[in-house]
């Protein structure tokens, strides 16, 4: 089932939570709503679900206007951050609940309910825990049961609100990989809310980056990361160094100043700009490396993890973060307090609302 959101506006008193939102989700797509707290992503999800109603605009499922339909008539499955499982029911009964409370005309038989629940427990790989209670499960297991319960009613749309937010980092990583595999099996149209950039980039088919009630960019994980449409998107998706400088003949030129004073040059591509450079796109060496190179002093070295993170201070007192491989770190023999040279291999320049 496809989802179309047209001109959605939602205000809470004087605060505008959503400001004329337009979005389309294709049938079978897994879309992430990504943004900081207060960006409007959960409000948008709840409006799609029918848990909130917009002040203006429409929500359409497969082209049918569902804006005024209550949540029970939208055929959706909703997974909450804190599981919302019934503590007094076993795992089996929690998953079966949505089927048992259906009106008699549409309620499956006892054997049909049993078969469907068993299939779902196998799908989420928890069939051996069918007789346990939620208090006897880990956080990751509870979230998988909550997902199985949402899928039991065979929803056309699956909505997930920060589904892994209450879990520790290792379990989150395991569950998001599992969710991606599960979606590839069931292909139900899914929208999930997260503020975790890594989670969105790893799991989603497309990412909707939101900020202050508006959509900044919609695209594949590769598009929003490598071709950000605005400074906010670039800054929000991963670490970034921001310099003042310019682009000349396709090469980054860093100004040794944080003031970004106007240049005498009149060419559009040579006028001063804010230049965004990710840490892994900066090179470190003991000797100057040509145009764009600037001097810095090593302040801190963090070698734990897949890359070595080096924190430096430039001659104009700007903190700069660089990420290099362990092999490069060993070759350079970097030490705290050492003077080195930094050269940006690639940068992104934004002028007003447009990327250059």
C-alpha positions as CSV (number, residue, x, y, z in Angstrom):
1,X,0.0,0.0,0.0
2,X,1.3,3.4,-0.9
3,X,1.2,6.5,1.4
4,X,0.8,10.1,0.2
5,X,1.0,13.0,2.6
6,X,-0.1,16.3,1.0
7,X,0.3,19.7,2.6
8,X,0.1,18.5,6.2
9,X,0.1,21.2,8.8
10,X,0.0,20.6,12.6
11,X,0.2,23.2,15.3
12,X,0.2,22.8,19.1
13,X,-0.8,26.3,20.3
14,X,1.7,28.8,18.9
15,X,4.2,26.0,18.0
16,X,4.1,24.7,14.4
17,X,5.1,21.1,14.6
18,X,4.6,20.4,10.8
19,X,4.7,23.1,8.2
20,X,3.1,22.0,4.8
21,X,4.6,18.5,4.6
22,X,4.5,16.6,1.3
23,X,5.7,13.0,1.1
24,X,5.1,9.9,-0.9
25,X,6.0,6.4,0.3
26,X,5.9,3.7,-2.4
27,X,4.2,0.3,-1.8
28,X,6.6,-2.1,-0.1
29,X,9.1,0.6,0.7
30,X,10.9,1.0,4.1
31,X,11.3,4.7,4.8
32,X,13.1,6.4,7.8
33,X,11.9,9.7,9.3
34,X,15.2,11.1,10.6
35,X,15.8,14.3,12.5
36,X,16.6,15.8,15.9
37,X,14.2,16.0,18.8
38,X,11.4,18.5,18.0
39,X,11.8,18.1,14.2
40,X,8.2,16.8,13.8
41,X,9.0,13.2,12.8
42,X,6.9,11.5,15.5
43,X,4.0,13.9,14.9
44,X,4.0,13.0,11.2
45,X,4.1,9.3,12.0
46,X,1.1,9.7,14.4
47,X,-0.9,11.6,11.8
48,X,-0.2,8.8,9.2
49,X,-1.4,6.3,11.9
50,X,-4.5,8.3,12.8
51,X,-3.4,8.8,16.4
52,X,-3.2,12.6,15.7
53,X,-5.2,14.7,13.2
54,X,-3.7,17.4,11.1
55,X,-4.9,21.0,11.1
56,X,-4.6,21.1,7.3
57,X,-3.7,18.7,4.5
58,X,-4.5,15.1,3.6
59,X,-3.3,11.5,4.1
60,X,-4.0,9.0,1.4
61,X,-3.5,5.2,1.4
62,X,-3.4,3.9,-2.2
63,X,-4.9,7.1,-3.4
64,X,-7.9,6.9,-1.0
65,X,-8.3,9.8,1.4
66,X,-8.0,8.5,5.0
67,X,-7.4,11.9,6.7
68,X,-10.5,11.7,8.9
69,X,-10.6,7.9,9.4
70,X,-9.9,6.7,13.0
71,X,-6.8,4.5,13.6
72,X,-8.9,1.3,13.8
73,X,-10.0,1.7,10.2
74,X,-6.6,2.3,8.6
75,X,-5.3,-1.3,8.7
76,X,-2.0,-0.3,10.2
77,X,0.4,-2.0,12.6
78,X,2.1,0.3,15.2
79,X,5.3,-0.6,17.1
80,X,6.1,1.7,20.1
81,X,9.5,2.5,21.6
82,X,8.6,0.9,24.9
83,X,7.0,-2.3,23.6
84,X,3.6,-1.7,25.2
85,X,3.2,-5.5,25.8
86,X,0.6,-6.8,28.2
87,X,2.5,-7.9,31.3
88,X,-0.1,-10.5,32.4
89,X,-0.2,-12.3,29.0
90,X,2.3,-14.8,27.7
91,X,4.3,-14.1,24.5
92,X,1.7,-16.3,22.6
93,X,-1.3,-14.4,24.0
94,X,0.3,-11.0,23.3
95,X,0.8,-11.8,19.6
96,X,-2.7,-13.3,19.4
97,X,-4.4,-10.4,21.1
98,X,-5.2,-8.3,18.0
99,X,-6.8,-11.3,16.3
100,X,-8.9,-12.4,19.3
101,X,-10.5,-9.0,19.8
102,X,-11.7,-8.7,16.2
103,X,-15.4,-8.6,15.6
104,X,-16.9,-12.0,15.3
105,X,-17.5,-11.7,11.6
106,X,-13.8,-11.1,10.8
107,X,-12.3,-13.1,13.7
108,X,-10.2,-16.1,12.6
109,X,-10.9,-19.5,14.1
110,X,-8.9,-20.7,17.1
111,X,-6.8,-23.0,14.9
112,X,-6.2,-20.2,12.4
113,X,-5.1,-17.9,15.2
114,X,-2.8,-20.6,16.6
115,X,-1.2,-21.2,13.2
116,X,-0.7,-17.5,12.4
117,X,0.9,-16.8,15.8
118,X,3.2,-19.8,15.5
119,X,4.3,-18.6,12.0
120,X,5.0,-15.1,13.3
121,X,7.0,-16.4,16.3
122,X,9.1,-18.4,13.9
123,X,9.5,-15.4,11.7
124,X,10.9,-13.3,14.6
125,X,12.9,-16.4,15.8
126,X,11.2,-16.6,19.3
127,X,9.0,-19.7,18.9
128,X,10.7,-21.3,21.9
129,X,9.6,-18.5,24.2
130,X,5.9,-18.7,23.5
131,X,4.9,-19.5,27.1
132,X,7.1,-16.8,28.8
133,X,5.9,-13.5,30.1
134,X,7.3,-10.1,29.0
135,X,9.2,-9.7,32.3
136,X,11.1,-12.9,31.4
137,X,12.4,-11.5,28.1
138,X,15.3,-9.2,27.2
139,X,14.6,-5.8,25.7
140,X,15.5,-7.1,22.2
141,X,13.2,-10.0,22.6
142,X,10.3,-7.8,23.8
143,X,10.7,-5.6,20.8
144,X,10.6,-8.5,18.4
145,X,7.4,-9.7,20.1
146,X,5.9,-6.2,19.8
147,X,6.7,-6.4,16.1
148,X,5.1,-9.8,15.7
149,X,2.0,-8.6,17.5
150,X,1.8,-5.6,15.0
151,X,2.2,-8.0,12.1
152,X,-0.4,-10.5,13.4
153,X,-3.4,-8.4,12.1
154,X,-1.8,-8.4,8.6
155,X,-1.5,-4.6,8.3
156,X,-1.1,-2.9,5.0
157,X,1.2,-0.3,6.6
158,X,3.7,-0.9,9.5
159,X,4.7,2.2,11.5
160,X,7.5,2.1,14.1
161,X,8.2,4.9,16.5
162,X,11.9,4.8,17.7
163,X,11.6,1.0,17.8
164,X,15.1,0.4,19.2
165,X,15.5,3.6,21.2
166,X,15.3,1.8,24.6
167,X,17.9,-0.8,23.8
168,X,21.7,-0.8,24.3
169,X,24.0,-0.1,21.4
170,X,24.9,-3.8,20.6
171,X,21.3,-5.0,20.7
172,X,20.3,-2.0,18.5
173,X,22.8,-2.9,15.9
174,X,21.7,-6.6,15.8
175,X,18.0,-5.7,15.7
176,X,18.3,-3.1,12.9
177,X,20.1,-5.7,10.7
178,X,17.4,-8.2,11.6
179,X,14.6,-5.6,10.8
180,X,16.2,-5.1,7.3
181,X,16.2,-8.8,6.6
182,X,12.6,-9.2,7.9
183,X,11.4,-6.4,5.7
184,X,13.0,-8.0,2.7
185,X,10.9,-11.1,3.5
186,X,7.5,-9.5,4.1
187,X,7.7,-6.3,1.9
188,X,5.0,-4.5,3.9
189,X,5.1,-0.7,3.4
190,X,6.9,0.6,6.5
191,X,7.8,3.9,8.0
192,X,10.0,4.2,11.1
193,X,11.1,7.2,13.2
194,X,14.6,7.5,14.5
195,X,17.1,10.2,15.5
196,X,20.0,7.7,15.0
197,X,21.7,8.6,11.7
198,X,23.5,5.2,11.5
199,X,20.3,3.4,12.0
200,X,18.5,5.3,9.2
201,X,21.3,4.9,6.7
202,X,21.7,1.2,7.4
203,X,18.1,0.1,7.4
204,X,16.0,2.4,5.1
205,X,15.4,2.3,1.4
206,X,14.9,6.1,1.6
207,X,15.6,8.6,4.3
208,X,13.5,11.7,5.0
209,X,15.6,14.2,6.9
210,X,13.4,16.6,8.9
211,X,14.2,19.8,10.8
212,X,11.9,22.3,12.5
213,X,8.7,20.9,11.1
214,X,9.9,20.7,7.5
215,X,11.6,18.2,5.2
216,X,15.2,19.1,4.3
217,X,15.8,16.3,1.9
218,X,14.4,12.9,0.8
219,X,16.7,10.4,-0.9
220,X,18.4,7.0,-0.7
221,X,21.0,6.7,2.2
222,X,23.8,7.2,-0.4
223,X,22.1,10.4,-1.7
224,X,21.5,12.1,1.6
225,X,25.0,11.2,2.9
226,X,27.1,11.9,-0.2
227,X,25.0,14.6,-1.8
228,X,23.3,16.5,1.0
229,X,20.9,19.2,-0.1
230,X,21.6,21.7,2.7
231,X,24.1,22.6,5.4
232,X,21.8,21.1,8.0
233,X,21.7,17.7,6.3
234,X,25.5,17.6,5.9
235,X,26.1,18.6,9.5
236,X,23.4,16.2,10.9
237,X,24.6,13.1,9.1
238,X,27.9,12.3,10.7
239,X,30.8,14.3,11.8
240,X,31.9,17.4,9.9
241,X,34.6,20.2,10.0
242,X,33.4,23.6,8.9
243,X,36.0,26.0,7.4
244,X,35.9,29.4,5.8
245,X,37.4,29.5,2.4
246,X,36.5,29.0,-1.3
247,X,36.7,26.7,-4.2
248,X,39.2,27.5,-7.0
249,X,39.4,25.3,-10.1
250,X,37.6,22.5,-8.2
251,X,40.1,22.6,-5.3
252,X,39.4,23.5,-1.7
253,X,41.2,26.6,-0.4
254,X,41.0,27.2,3.4
255,X,41.3,30.7,4.7
256,X,43.4,30.9,7.8
257,X,40.6,32.8,9.6
258,X,37.3,32.0,11.3
259,X,35.9,35.4,10.3
260,X,35.3,34.5,6.6
261,X,36.2,38.1,5.5
262,X,35.1,39.1,2.0
263,X,37.5,38.3,-0.8
264,X,38.5,40.7,-3.5
265,X,37.8,38.1,-6.1
266,X,34.6,38.4,-8.0
267,X,34.2,35.0,-9.5
268,X,31.2,33.1,-8.1
269,X,33.3,30.0,-7.4
270,X,36.0,31.9,-5.7
271,X,34.0,34.1,-3.3
272,X,34.3,33.1,0.4
273,X,32.1,30.3,1.6
274,X,31.6,27.9,4.5
275,X,33.3,24.7,3.4
276,X,32.1,21.4,4.9
277,X,34.6,18.6,5.1
278,X,34.1,15.2,6.7
279,X,37.0,13.9,8.9
280,X,37.8,11.0,6.6
281,X,38.3,13.5,3.7
282,X,41.2,15.3,5.4
283,X,44.8,14.1,4.9
284,X,47.6,14.4,7.5
285,X,51.3,14.6,6.6
286,X,54.5,15.9,8.1
287,X,55.2,18.1,5.0
288,X,53.0,20.5,3.1
289,X,50.9,18.8,0.4
290,X,50.3,21.6,-2.1
291,X,47.4,24.1,-2.4
292,X,44.9,24.1,0.4
293,X,47.3,22.7,3.0
294,X,47.3,24.3,6.4
295,X,49.3,23.8,9.6
296,X,47.9,22.3,12.8
297,X,49.1,20.8,16.1
298,X,48.0,17.3,17.3
299,X,46.0,17.7,20.5
300,X,44.5,14.2,21.0
301,X,44.6,10.7,19.4
302,X,41.9,8.1,19.8
303,X,43.0,4.8,18.3
304,X,40.2,2.5,19.6
305,X,37.8,1.3,16.8
306,X,38.0,0.8,13.1
307,X,39.7,4.2,12.4
308,X,42.0,6.5,14.3
309,X,40.5,9.8,15.2
310,X,42.9,12.6,15.5
311,X,41.9,16.0,17.1
312,X,44.1,19.0,16.1
313,X,44.2,22.7,16.5
314,X,44.9,25.0,13.5
315,X,47.2,28.0,13.5
316,X,44.0,30.2,13.8
317,X,42.9,28.1,16.9
318,X,40.1,26.1,15.2
319,X,39.6,22.5,16.4
320,X,39.8,20.1,13.5
321,X,38.9,16.3,13.5
322,X,40.6,13.9,11.1
323,X,40.0,10.2,10.7
324,X,42.7,8.0,9.3
325,X,43.4,4.3,9.0
326,X,45.5,2.5,11.6
327,X,48.1,1.7,8.9
328,X,48.4,5.4,8.1
329,X,48.6,6.2,11.8
330,X,51.5,3.8,12.2
331,X,53.3,5.1,9.1
332,X,53.0,8.7,10.4
333,X,54.0,7.8,14.0
334,X,51.8,10.7,15.2
335,X,52.4,12.1,18.7
336,X,50.4,14.6,20.8
337,X,51.9,18.0,20.4
338,X,53.4,17.3,17.0
339,X,53.1,19.9,14.2
340,X,51.6,18.5,11.0
341,X,50.0,19.7,7.8
342,X,46.3,19.1,6.9
343,X,45.0,18.9,3.3
344,X,41.3,18.6,2.4
345,X,40.8,16.1,-0.5
346,X,37.2,17.1,-1.0
347,X,34.7,19.5,0.4
348,X,31.1,20.7,0.1
349,X,30.2,24.4,-0.4
350,X,26.8,25.8,0.1
351,X,25.6,29.2,-1.1
352,X,22.3,30.3,0.3
353,X,20.0,27.3,-0.2
354,X,21.9,25.7,-2.9
355,X,24.9,23.3,-3.0
356,X,27.8,24.2,-5.4
